[in-house]
Amino acid sequence: MKNITVVTPCYNEEDNVEEVYRQAKAVFAGISDVQYEHLFIDNCSTDRTVELLRGIAAADPAVKVILNARNFGHIRSPYYGLLEARGDAVILLVADLQDPPELMVEFVRQWQQGHKLVVAVKPSADESGAMFAIRRLYYRMVTRIADVKLIQNFTGFGLYDRAVLEQLRRIDDPYPYLRGLVSEVGYEAVQIPYNQPRRKRGITKNNFYTLYDIAMLGITSHSRIPLRIATMVGFALSGLSLLVSLVYLVLKLFFWAQFSAGTAPILIGMFFFASVQLFFIGLLGEYVGSILTHVMKRPLVVERERINWE
C-alpha cells in the first residue's frame, strides 16, 4: 500500500485548519488502497492556529505538524513542506478551502494510472472580473515569454510524485517559483480544471506586495526576454532621439527666425526618458535581487518544533 501525504501550509488560519483537516480525512476515507497522512506547516501564526493544530495532532497520529521559527513567507514555507513530506506522492492543499479537497480523488486516480504530475487549473473563479482578468493576462504573458512552457492558471494545487519532488530537491532553489519549476523538470502534467470558489472563512493573507512578489518571481526565474526588450528599447529610443534632433536642426536652419523649439519639448523628453530609464533600472534590479538571493543560499525554513514525528 502506497503512502500519500497532504501538505497544508497555513498562517493565521484558525477558522479553517480544522475544517480542511476534516474534509481531507473524509476524502481519503473513501480511497481504500492508499495510506494517508496530513502534514501542516505553520508559518509562525499569531492566532489560535498552532493551538488547534496541537489538538488535531494529539487526536490523530496521521497528522504531522512543522512549526516555523518565524514567518518565512508565502514562497518558501509551502515548498519546504513539500520537500519534507514522506509520502510516495504529495498533494499541496492550501488551508483556505478555495482549492476543493474533493479533487484529490481524481488526483489519486490519475497518479495510480501512472502519471507523476497531476495539477488543478482554474479557468474560472468566483472573484471580481477585473482581478481575474489581470491574473489571466499575467499568466498568458508569462507563458509567452518563458523559456519553458508554463501551465496557465496553475497555483500549485496538485499531486507530485516522489520522482518529481526528488528532481525539485536537486534544483536546490532558495526562493523557488513552484509553478515554473514543475515545468522545468519536464514531466508531462495532467490538468484538471475547476472553478475556484470565494473564501468563506477568515481573510486572505495575499496583498499587493505578495502578488507582485509572485509575479516578478515568475518573470525573473524563467525568462530573459525583459532584459533583451530593455536593450532593444534603448536602441530604438536612441535612434528616435537622433532623428528628432536632426529634424529640429533642419527646421532651425531653414526657418531660423520663425522656428522656436521652446522648453516644453525638452522637459517632456527629459521626463519621458527618465521614466523609461527608471522602469528598466527597476527591472534590472529585480534580476540582480534574484541573483543575490541565490548566491546567499539561506535556508528555506528554520523549524521551531515538530509534532507527531518519530
CORNORLIN-V296098 format. One record per pair of residues at least 12 apart in sequence whose ideal C-beta (glycine too) atoms are under 10 Angstrom apart, sorted by sequence separation. I is the first residue (numbers start at 1). J is the second residue. D is the distance in whole Angstrom. If there is no record, write none. Layout:
i->[I;I]
j->[J;J]
d->[D;D]
This chain:
i->[8;24;40;41;53;68;91;106;107;124;139;140;8;25;40;53;54;68;79;91;107;122;123;139;140;168;171;248;6;24;53;66;78;93;104;106;122;138;139;167;168;171;6;50;66;103;139;167;170;8;40;78;91;104;136;168;21;40;50;64;91;103;136;164;167;168;248;6;20;38;49;66;89;121;135;160;164;167;6;21;38;89;166;167;20;64;91;100;135;158;165;167;6;64;99;132;156;164;244;6;38;45;64;89;156;160;163;164;17;37;39;40;41;42;43;44;45;88;89;99;155;156;164;4;37;38;39;40;41;42;43;44;98;154;155;158;163;245;17;37;38;39;40;41;42;43;44;46;154;160;164;244;36;37;38;39;40;41;42;44;45;153;154;156;161;4;13;35;37;38;39;40;41;43;44;89;91;92;93;98;150;152;160;17;43;44;89;92;98;125;151;154;241;13;42;43;89;98;123;124;150;151;154;160;240;4;5;6;7;8;9;10;11;12;13;43;121;122;123;150;159;1;2;3;4;5;6;7;8;9;10;11;12;14;17;18;21;25;41;43;120;121;122;151;158;159;1;2;3;4;5;6;7;8;9;10;11;12;13;14;15;17;21;119;121;122;148;150;151;158;241;1;2;3;4;5;6;7;8;9;10;11;12;14;15;16;17;43;44;120;121;122;147;148;150;158;159;1;3;4;5;6;7;8;9;11;12;13;14;15;17;18;22;28;43;117;119;120;121;146;148;149;150;158;10;11;12;13;14;17;18;21;25;42;43;119;120;122;142;148;154;157;179;237;238;11;12;13;14;16;17;21;41;119;120;121;147;148;237;12;14;15;18;25;41;43;119;120;121;142;146;147;148;154;157;177;180;184;11;14;17;18;21;25;41;43;119;120;142;146;148;151;153;175;179;180;184;10;13;14;17;21;24;41;42;119;120;152;157;177;178;179;180;183;237;10;13;41;118;119;139;143;151;153;177;181;237;21;40;41;117;118;119;153;155;176;177;180;181;10;21;39;117;118;175;177;179;180;234;10;39;41;116;117;118;153;177;179;180;233;234;41;115;116;117;177;8;39;116;175;176;177;39;49;115;116;117;175;230;233;234;39;114;116;117;230;233;37;39;110;111;116;173;37;110;111;116;230;231;37;107;111;230;36;39;107;108;116;229;230;35;107;34;35;38;42;104;106;107;227;230;34;103;104;226;229;230;8;10;34;36;38;40;103;104;6;99;101;103;227;5;6;7;8;9;11;98;99;100;226;227;99;226;5;7;9;12;98;99;155;11;119;226;227;11;94;226;11;94;11;28;92;93;94;119;220;224;27;92;93;132;219;9;92;93;117;11;27;91;92;93;117;216;220;221;9;10;24;91;92;216;219;220;9;10;36;90;91;92;117;121;123;150;219;220;9;24;90;91;116;117;124;125;126;127;217;220;221;8;9;23;89;90;117;119;120;121;123;124;125;126;127;216;220;7;9;10;89;90;116;117;118;119;120;121;122;123;124;125;126;127;216;219;220;7;9;30;36;87;89;90;115;116;117;118;119;120;121;122;123;124;125;126;127;146;150;7;8;9;20;27;28;31;87;88;89;115;116;117;118;119;120;121;122;123;125;126;138;142;145;146;150;216;217;220;221;7;20;21;23;27;31;34;82;87;88;89;90;115;116;117;118;120;122;141;145;147;148;216;7;20;26;27;30;33;85;87;88;89;90;115;121;143;146;147;148;5;7;19;20;25;26;27;28;86;89;120;135;138;139;142;146;147;217;5;7;20;23;24;27;28;31;34;79;85;88;113;134;138;141;142;145;146;147;7;16;17;19;23;24;27;31;34;78;82;87;141;145;147;5;6;16;20;22;23;33;110;111;139;142;143;144;145;146;5;7;15;16;21;24;27;28;85;110;131;135;138;142;145;4;5;6;13;14;15;16;20;23;27;31;84;109;134;138;142;144;145;3;5;13;15;16;19;82;83;110;141;3;4;5;6;7;8;9;12;13;82;83;107;145;3;4;5;6;7;8;9;10;11;13;106;145;2;3;4;5;6;7;8;9;10;83;107;2;3;4;5;6;7;8;9;10;82;83;92;106;1;2;3;4;5;6;7;8;82;8;106;79;83;103;103;103;102;8;83;79;82;100;6;79;99;100;79;80;82;100;76;79;99;100;6;75;76;78;79;98;99;75;76;79;98;4;75;76;78;97;98;75;96;98;73;75;79;96;97;98;4;75;96;97;4;96;97;96;97;2;95;96;98;4;95;96;96;2;96;2;95;96;177;175;175;175;174;175;173;174;173;174;175;172;174;174;175;174;176;172;174;175;174;173;172;74;74;71;75;74;73;74;75;74;75;73;74;75;9;6;7;4;5;47;5;3;2;43;19;19;16;15;16;15;16;17;15;16;14;15;13;14;15;13;12;12;13;12;11;10;84;83;84;83;80;81;84;80;81;79;80;76;78;79;80;84;76;77;78;80;86;76;77;75;76;84;72;72;73;72;73;72;72;70;68;69;70;68;69;68;69;70;66;68;69;67;68;69;66;67;68;66;67;66;67;65;66;67;65;66;64;65;64;65;66;63;64;65;63;64;62;64;61;60;58;57;58;54;56;57;56;57;54;50;53;54;50;53;50;43;41;44;41;42;42;42;40;40;39;38;39;37]
j->[20;36;52;53;65;80;103;118;119;136;151;152;21;38;53;66;67;81;92;104;120;135;136;152;153;181;184;261;20;38;67;80;92;107;118;120;136;152;153;181;182;185;21;65;81;118;154;182;185;24;56;94;107;120;152;184;38;57;67;81;108;120;153;181;184;185;265;24;38;56;67;84;107;139;153;178;182;185;25;40;57;108;185;186;40;84;111;120;155;178;185;187;27;85;120;153;177;185;265;28;60;67;86;111;178;182;185;186;40;60;62;63;64;65;66;67;68;111;112;122;178;179;187;28;61;62;63;64;65;66;67;68;122;178;179;182;187;269;42;62;63;64;65;66;67;68;69;71;179;185;189;269;62;63;64;65;66;67;68;70;71;179;180;182;187;31;40;62;64;65;66;67;68;70;71;116;118;119;120;125;177;179;187;45;71;72;117;120;126;153;179;182;269;42;71;72;118;127;152;153;179;180;183;189;269;34;35;36;37;38;39;40;41;42;43;73;151;152;153;180;189;32;33;34;35;36;37;38;39;40;41;42;43;45;48;49;52;56;72;74;151;152;153;182;189;190;33;34;35;36;37;38;39;40;41;42;43;44;45;46;47;49;53;151;153;154;180;182;183;190;273;34;35;36;37;38;39;40;41;42;43;44;45;47;48;49;50;76;77;153;154;155;180;181;183;191;192;35;37;38;39;40;41;42;43;45;46;47;48;49;51;52;56;62;77;151;153;154;155;180;182;183;184;192;45;46;47;48;49;52;53;56;60;77;78;154;155;157;177;183;189;192;214;272;273;47;48;49;50;52;53;57;77;155;156;157;183;184;273;49;51;52;55;62;78;80;156;157;158;179;183;184;185;191;194;214;217;221;49;52;55;56;59;63;79;81;157;158;180;184;186;189;191;213;217;218;222;49;52;53;56;60;63;80;81;158;159;191;196;216;217;218;219;222;276;50;53;81;158;159;179;183;191;193;217;221;277;62;81;82;158;159;160;194;196;217;218;221;222;52;63;81;159;160;217;219;221;222;276;53;82;84;159;160;161;196;220;222;223;276;277;85;159;160;161;221;53;84;161;220;221;222;85;95;161;162;163;221;276;279;280;86;161;163;164;277;280;85;87;158;159;164;221;86;159;160;165;279;280;87;157;161;280;87;90;158;159;167;280;281;87;159;87;88;91;95;157;159;160;280;283;88;157;158;280;283;284;63;65;89;91;93;95;158;159;62;155;157;159;283;62;63;64;65;66;68;155;156;157;283;284;157;284;64;66;68;71;157;158;214;71;179;286;287;72;155;287;73;156;74;91;155;156;157;182;283;287;91;156;157;196;283;74;157;158;182;77;93;157;158;159;183;282;286;287;76;77;91;158;159;283;286;287;77;78;104;158;159;160;185;189;191;218;287;288;78;93;159;160;185;186;193;194;195;196;286;289;290;78;79;93;159;160;187;189;190;191;193;194;195;196;197;286;290;78;80;81;160;161;187;188;189;190;191;192;193;194;195;196;197;198;287;290;291;79;81;102;108;159;161;162;187;188;189;190;191;192;193;194;195;196;197;198;199;218;222;80;81;82;93;100;101;104;160;161;162;188;189;190;191;192;193;194;195;196;198;199;211;215;218;219;223;289;290;293;294;81;94;95;97;101;105;108;156;161;162;163;164;189;190;191;192;194;196;215;219;221;222;290;82;95;101;102;105;108;160;162;163;164;165;190;196;218;221;222;223;81;83;95;96;101;102;103;104;162;165;196;211;214;215;218;222;223;293;82;84;97;100;101;104;105;108;111;156;162;165;190;211;215;218;219;222;223;224;85;94;95;97;101;102;105;109;112;156;160;165;219;223;225;84;85;95;99;101;102;112;189;190;218;221;222;223;224;225;85;87;95;96;101;104;107;108;165;190;211;215;218;222;225;85;86;87;94;95;96;97;101;104;108;112;165;190;215;219;223;225;226;85;87;95;97;98;101;164;165;192;223;86;87;88;89;90;91;92;95;96;165;166;190;228;87;88;89;90;91;92;93;94;95;97;190;229;87;88;89;90;91;92;93;94;95;168;192;88;89;90;91;92;93;94;95;96;168;169;178;192;88;89;90;91;92;93;94;95;169;96;194;168;172;192;193;194;194;101;176;173;176;194;101;174;194;195;175;176;178;196;173;176;196;197;104;173;174;176;177;196;197;174;175;178;197;104;175;176;178;197;198;176;197;199;175;177;181;198;199;200;107;178;199;200;108;200;201;201;202;108;201;202;204;111;202;203;204;111;205;112;205;206;290;289;290;293;293;294;293;294;294;295;296;294;296;297;298;298;300;297;299;300;300;300;300;205;206;205;210;210;210;211;213;213;214;213;214;217;156;159;160;159;160;202;162;162;162;205;200;201;199;199;200;200;201;202;201;202;201;202;201;202;203;202;202;203;205;205;205;205;300;300;301;301;299;300;303;300;301;300;301;298;300;301;302;306;299;300;301;303;309;300;301;300;301;309;298;299;300;300;301;301;302;301;300;301;302;301;302;302;303;304;301;303;304;303;304;305;303;304;305;304;305;305;306;305;306;307;306;307;306;307;307;308;309;307;308;309;308;309;308;310;308;308;307;307;308;305;307;308;308;309;307;304;307;308;305;308;307;301;301;304;303;304;305;307;307;308;308;308;309;308]
d->[6;8;10;10;5;8;9;8;9;10;9;7;8;7;5;10;9;10;9;6;8;9;9;5;10;6;7;6;9;6;8;8;6;10;10;9;10;10;6;9;8;8;9;8;7;9;8;9;9;8;8;8;6;9;8;9;6;8;6;10;8;6;7;9;9;7;8;5;9;8;10;7;8;10;8;9;7;4;9;8;9;8;9;8;9;9;9;8;10;10;10;8;9;9;7;10;10;6;8;8;8;9;9;5;5;7;9;10;7;9;10;7;9;7;10;8;9;9;9;9;9;6;6;7;9;6;8;7;8;7;9;5;9;9;7;8;8;10;9;5;5;5;5;4;5;5;7;9;5;10;10;8;7;7;7;8;7;8;6;5;9;10;10;9;8;8;9;9;6;9;7;9;7;8;5;8;9;10;10;8;10;10;9;9;5;8;10;10;9;9;7;8;8;9;10;6;9;10;8;9;7;9;9;10;10;5;10;7;10;7;10;6;10;9;10;8;6;10;6;6;10;9;8;7;7;8;7;8;7;8;7;7;9;8;9;10;9;10;10;8;10;7;5;7;8;9;7;6;5;5;5;5;5;5;5;5;4;9;7;10;9;6;9;6;4;8;7;9;6;9;8;7;7;8;8;8;7;8;7;8;7;7;5;5;9;9;9;9;9;9;5;7;9;10;5;9;10;5;7;10;5;9;7;9;7;6;6;8;4;9;10;6;9;9;5;9;10;7;8;7;10;6;9;8;7;9;5;10;5;5;9;5;8;8;9;5;8;8;10;5;8;9;8;9;10;9;9;5;9;10;6;10;6;9;9;9;10;6;7;6;8;10;8;8;7;10;8;4;9;9;8;9;10;8;9;8;8;9;8;6;10;7;10;9;10;10;7;6;8;10;8;6;9;10;9;6;8;6;9;10;7;8;10;7;10;4;9;9;9;10;10;7;10;8;7;9;10;4;6;8;9;10;7;8;5;8;10;10;8;9;7;4;9;10;8;9;5;5;9;10;7;6;7;8;7;9;9;5;8;8;9;8;9;6;9;9;9;9;9;7;9;9;8;8;7;4;10;7;4;10;8;7;6;9;8;9;9;8;9;9;8;8;10;5;6;10;7;8;9;10;5;6;8;8;7;9;10;9;9;7;9;7;4;8;8;7;7;10;9;9;8;4;9;9;10;10;10;9;10;9;6;9;8;10;9;9;7;10;10;9;9;9;8;9;8;10;7;10;10;7;10;10;10;10;10;9;9;9;9;6;7;4;9;8;10;10;10;9;9;10;7;9;9;7;10;8;8;9;8;8;10;9;10;7;7;9;8;10;5;7;9;9;8;6;9;6;8;10;8;7;10;10;10;5;10;10;9;9;7;8;9;8;5;5;10;9;10;5;7;8;9;10;8;9;10;4;7;7;8;9;10;8;9;7;8;9;8;7;9;9;9;5;5;5;5;10;5;5;9;7;7;9;5;5;7;9;10;7;8;5;7;7;7;8;7;7;8;5;4;5;7;9;10;9;10;6;10;9;10;5;8;8;8;4;5;6;5;5;6;8;7;8;5;9;8;7;9;8;9;7;10;9;8;10;7;7;8;9;7;8;7;8;8;7;10;8;10;9;8;10;8;10;9;8;10;10;4;8;9;7;5;7;6;9;10;5;10;9;8;9;10;7;5;4;9;7;10;6;8;6;5;8;6;7;9;9;7;10;9;6;5;10;10;9;6;9;9;10;9;8;9;9;9;8;9;9;9;9;9;10;5;4;6;10;9;8;6;9;5;5;9;6;9;9;9;10;9;9;6;10;6;8;5;8;5;9;6;6;4;10;6;9;8;7;7;9;8;4;9;9;8;5;9;9;8;8;10;9;9;10;10;9;9;9;4;9;9;6;10;7;10;8;8;5;9;9;8;7;4;9;6;8;9;10;9;6;7;9;9;10;10;10;10;9;7;9;7;9;3;4;10;10;10;9;7;8;10;7;5;9;10;6;9;8;10;7;6;10;9;10;4;7;8;8;7;8;9;8;8;10;9;9;8;5;5;5;5;5;5;7;4;7;7;4;8;7;7;8;7;7;7;9;7;6;8;6;10;7;10;7;10;5;10;5;9;10;10;8;10;6;10;6;10;10;10;8;9;6;9;10;8;9;9;9;8;8;10;5;7;7;7;10;8;10;9;5;9;10;7;6;6;8;6;8;7;8;7;7;10;6;9;8;9;10;7;9;9;8;5;7;7;9;7;8;9;10;10;7;9;8;9;9;7;9;9;8;10;10;10;10;7;5;6;7;9;6;7;9;10;9;7;6;9;6;8;8;8;8;7;9;10;7;7;10;9;6;8;10;7;8;7;8;8;7;10;10;9;8;10;9;10;10;10;9;9;7;9;10;9;9;5;10;4;6;9;4;9;8;9;6;7;9;9;7;6;10;10;8;9;10;9;10;9;4;8;6;4;9;10;9;10;9;9;8;10;9;9;5;6;9;6;9;9;9;10;7;9;5;8;9;10;8;7;5;4;7;6;8;8;6;4;7;6;9;6;5;9;9;4;8;8;8;6;7;7;8;7;4;7;6;8;8;5;8;6;6;8;10;6;8;8;5;8;10;9;5;10;10;6;10;7;10;9;10;9;9;8;8;9;9;10;10;9;10;9;10;9;9]
